[in-house]
Amino acid sequence: MANTVRLRNSGGRWAVRLIPCFIVAVITFATYVVVGHICIDYLNSQRRESGVAAALLVLYFLCLIFSAATYLRTIYTVQTNPAIVPLPHGRDTGSHDIPKRSRRNPDPEAPAWGSWNPPDNNPDSPGLEQFYSKSVFVCQADGRPNWCSECRHWKPDRAHHSSDLGRCIRKLDHVCPWVGGMVSETSFNFFVQFTFYCTGLCIVTLSAGAYCLSLQRRNGESVDGLVVAVIALSGFFGFFTMAMTLTSGRYIFTNITNIDMLKGSQKYQLAIRIPRNSPPTDRYHTIVYPLARPQGFGAAPNVSSPHDSMSSGSVRDKEAIHTFAIVQTELGENPWDLGYWRNWKSVMGNNIVEWLLPIKHSPCCNHESMESDYEYGPLIAELKRRFGLPDEQLPGAETGIEMQHRRPSHR
C-alpha cells in the first residue's frame, strides 16, 4: 500500500514541483530543434540527406520514448511509494519544524537539536519481534536494533531517517528534485534507467547539433542560434546525466547508497543467531530474545548468557527463545556485498527485460525472508569463522525444534 508524506521544507516542495516542469520544457525545445529544424527542414529538405535524417529521427525518438517512460515511472514511484518505514501503531512523529543540526557533526543522520528521544526500554517494545525473528540484523553494542529518535521506532536494516520527509526510508539514497522526490529502494532502478536513457538522448541531440553545425561551417553558412543552443543544453545535461549514471552504477555494483558514501567507512554491529544452548565465551557478547523484564521496569536490557532466560517457563516458551552473538565488522567491510553480479541483480532485476524497462521494483524490495531484511554476502560466514560462532541449531536438537526458513526466490 502506498505510504506517502510530503517534503517538510517549503523550498524543497517548490523545487520538486518546478524542476520537472523545467525538464519537460527543455526536452520540448530540444525535440523541436532536432526533429523539425535540423532533421526535417535542414538535413532532409535543404541538404537532401534523407538517410542521415531518418537515422537521427529513429535514434532520437527511441531514446525519447524510453526516457519519458522511465521518468514517469520514477516520478510516480517517488510520489506514491517512497519506501517509508511504517510507524508502530499509535505513534506519530507529529508535524513540527525541522530543528537545526550541529555544524560540527557532518553525519546526515545525527539527531537534530531538541529532537532526541531515547530508545524504548520496554522489553515488549512494538517492532522488536521483527528483528529477533530473523537470523541476522544490524544492532547496537547492547544487541538491540538501531533506534530512530525522531520517528521513535526501531529502524530496519539499511533504513535511514530523512530530515526532508521526516520519516525513515528503506535504502534511502537522496532527494532528487529532478524526479520530484526521494530516491530509495523502490525507485532506484527506475532512476538509473532514466539517467541512462537521458544520457543517450543527450548524445543523439549533441550529435545531430554538431553534425548540422559542421555542415553549416563547411559551406560558409551563418551560425544557427538554435543549433548552438541545443548543443550547449545537450552537452550540459549529457555530462550531468552521464555522471549520475556512472555514480549510480558504482553504487549498484558495490551494493551501497549515497548515504553510505556520505557516512564514509564505518563498522557495523551485527546480531547473528546462534544455538540457544551455546556456552558463554569472552570472544563475543550475547543477547537473548524475547528480552527479560528487568526489576523496576525501565532499565536497559542486559547483554547476558542465553542460559539466564531458560531457567523457567514452559517448553513452548523455551522453544521461542532466540540467542544472538553480537559481533563487529572491520572498518569498511560491507555485510551486503554479494559480488558484482549478484549486487547488480538485487537492484536491477533478474533478466535483461527488467534491466531495460521500468516494469518491476528491485528484488531487494522483498523483505519476506526469515533470514534477514536484505540478503547478506559472504562476510557473514567470514565473521562466524573470525569469532568462532557455533553453527545454528539443527531441527529437533536437544532443547526443542528451532524453525528453519528458506529464503524466498526473487523470480
Secondary structure as GFF3:
##gff-version 3
##sequence-region A 1 411
A	DSSP	alpha_helix	10	31	.	.	.	ID=ss1
A	DSSP	pi_helix	32	46	.	.	.	ID=ss2
A	DSSP	alpha_helix	50	80	.	.	.	ID=ss3
A	DSSP	alpha_helix	129	132	.	.	.	ID=ss4
A	DSSP	beta_strand	136	138	.	.	.	ID=ss5
A	DSSP	beta_strand	147	148	.	.	.	ID=ss6
A	DSSP	beta_strand	153	154	.	.	.	ID=ss7
A	DSSP	beta_strand	159	162	.	.	.	ID=ss8
A	DSSP	beta_strand	167	170	.	.	.	ID=ss9
A	DSSP	beta_strand	174	176	.	.	.	ID=ss10
A	DSSP	beta_strand	181	183	.	.	.	ID=ss11
A	DSSP	alpha_helix	188	218	.	.	.	ID=ss12
A	DSSP	alpha_helix	225	254	.	.	.	ID=ss13
A	DSSP	alpha_helix	258	263	.	.	.	ID=ss14
A	DSSP	beta_strand	269	274	.	.	.	ID=ss15
A	DSSP	beta_strand	285	289	.	.	.	ID=ss16
A	DSSP	three_ten_helix	306	310	.	.	.	ID=ss17
A	DSSP	alpha_helix	315	319	.	.	.	ID=ss18
A	DSSP	beta_strand	322	328	.	.	.	ID=ss19
A	DSSP	alpha_helix	340	348	.	.	.	ID=ss20
A	DSSP	alpha_helix	352	356	.	.	.	ID=ss21
A	DSSP	three_ten_helix	363	365	.	.	.	ID=ss22
A	DSSP	alpha_helix	379	387	.	.	.	ID=ss23
###
